[in-house]
Amino acid sequence: MLSRVFSPAKPLLWFFAAGLALLSASRIGLALWKFDQVAQVGGWAEVLLQGVRVDIATLCMLFAAPTVAVLAWPSSRRVHLAVSAWLALCMALLLQLELATPGFMGEYGLRPNRLFLEYLVYPREVASTLWQSRPAQVLLAPVVLAGTLGLGWVRARTAFVPTPAAAPAWLRASVAVLAVLVCAMGARSTLGHRPLNPALVAFSANPVVNQLPLNSFYSLAHATRQWLQQDDTAMKLYGGLPDSEVIAAVRADTGLPASHFTDDTLPTLAARVPSHPGKPKNLVIILEESLGAQFIGHLGGLPLSPNLDRLSTDAWTFTRMYATGTRSVRGIEAVVAGFPPSPAQAVVKQPEAQHGFYTLAQTLREHGYDTTFYYGGEGHFDNMRGFFFGNGFGRVVEQKDFRAPVFTGSWGVSDEDLFTRADQEFRRLHAAGTPFFGLVFSSSNHDPFEFPDGRIELFEQPRQTRNNAAKYADHAVGGFFERAMASEYWEDTVFLVVADHDSRVFGRDLVPVDNFHVPALILGGGITPRRDERIASQVDLGPTLLSLIGVGDATPMAGRDLSDPGMRRPGRALMQYHGNFAWMQGDDVVVLQPQKPPVQFRYEADSGRLLPAQLDRDLARTAHAHALWGSMAYERQWYRLPSPDGAQE
């Protein structure tokens, strides 16, 4: 009797086996691609065996509903049609995601994750980028999708044939409940407190290898769950600390005396004495897309930056500046708001940061500055326009505002068009006697790496490569400074050139420190040229810039004023690499991972690698406090200016 009750679900075993074969074949291919890294950590057994475990859990999730359906209603034609369609769709989705994985891993070092989802929100930019850089894949994808759907449908329709019920309804219902329990246990894949998750199958200090046991559907499903539930706050991932300890650690790291912090409702609100005592200067921040240190000659990178190399001799040049993350929005929150990274979304896209969240523009607008964001693309991308308008910026100049640009690519007008417009605006504002803060965000150094002809001597062939685009980005910013240095606003303006993040951030360590190294130059009227060898973070740039332009207002920024001659604390940087947080102080690097104890490494500059070291518990405690601060400040709305009447805004 029972065998006949289970028989309607037998065809599901074929699809289950086909799914295992597909996912295992993809994993083996990826592991062979990363052969050296897998072999280095001795990870073949873990990758393959834990991979089967993840695949079984994935297929149990996908096949639970159709299994229950065919067991409970074996004679229903509608149920069998729905199950056939579902199985065909599942097989097509699994295949498409695995086919998309090599390209995504080649760019970001990880399987499709929340970043993959975030880009899907912008189909025009993504479609244009893919068409320019991978036209064959774009043309092949719908063919593969249609073929997989068709084959899956035909196989399912021939396998699933409605049969008369072979048992009473109560028995079929009981068996269906049993199937639910079995699938639930398979999906959970453990009897432990927590169900299967990426951290549970991670086994090495190499984040790329740790991704291999996963499959891309599981990775994307996990990212979607975290995104929807927002359960990736630092407290939940790393564990909590007393508020007083976190606040004390963050305050101490600023280097300011305790007497400067006078508002318990805004724990990091503090005024600083500016290093420039005269009339406040204009401020221009040039945020360079994806221009990491690997592309910068004066930082030991490729010879792609003759203009920035030349400018570095006339600038306050930071040789060990580190980005806080791997996305543009992460760079924006750090440079423009002085906000530290967290494992959640950057605040640029967070709902409670869309109004009244602190940025440099808020302070400068109160001083009568024109506050404008200049961008060659569409300002709505990554919610930038909404975030900026809600937090102190009065204008946004974006792609639609450029008339007859010299060149337009997938991500908007060229950097040259952008810098030409910015220079025109700065000249106009200076002539009118209006102080200005301009945030200029480049975009040409972005896949598919489009730029106008005849501007640079190509570094390599073919033309549209990352290195050629980086060289063009340097050419464009060099042209801007030629015009700016010859302008009347030069002496009255402080300029910062900094990258938002590096390009292709991935590596063999839990946090690839070398790929967070970015250029940063401060120059303009009154800036003394020097090379600064201190370790520094993007979060330090906001307080430093306000000091250099002569504005000493109280702000909640917890970074350091690097122009303060009394700053005696050792250099440090903080970096968020997906779920991992790194605190780098000297050559010591403490890394926090989700639901795991902290680990410590020694950074070896020559190789760019992290070597295991004994844990300094005091340093780990400091790292833990700073890892929690961003989530705490956002959730409790501490990152604001006080309202005029003294209440929190």
KAJOZI-V831831 format. One line per field, one symbol per residue. psi: psi as a letter, one per 30 degrees, with the letter a starting at -180 (. if undefined). Layout:
BEGIN
psi = ???
END
This chain:
BEGIN
psi = eeefefeffeffeeeeeeeeeeeeeeeeeeeeeheeeeeeghgeeeeeefeeeeeeeeeeeefeeeeeefeeifgjeeeeeeeeeeeeeeeeeeeeeeefeeeeefeffllkaeeeeefffieeeeeeeeeefieeeeeeefeeeeeeeeeeeeeeefejjklkkglleeeeeeeeeeeeeeeeeeeeglgleklkleffgkflgjfeeffefllfeeeeeeeeeeeefhghleeeeflllkeeeeeeeeeeffgklfffjgjffifgkklljkfjfakkllkkkjjkkgilffgjefggaligheeeeefffgljkkfhkklfagleeeeeeeeffgklllfalkffgkeggfkgkkleeeeeefggkkjkkkkfakffkggeeeeeefhfkflkjaeffkkhlekkaegalleeeeeeeeeeeeeeeeefgjlkjkjjjlffikkghklllgeljkflkaeileeeeeeeeeeeeeeefeeefglffefgkkkkkkkellkijlaglejieegfkllkkklakfkkklkjgkkllfffeeeeeeeffgjglklgkgakjffjffjfkkklkkkjicfkkkjkjbgkjkkklkhllllklkkjeefglkkklkkjeeeeeeeeefffeeeeeeeghfilkklegflk.
END
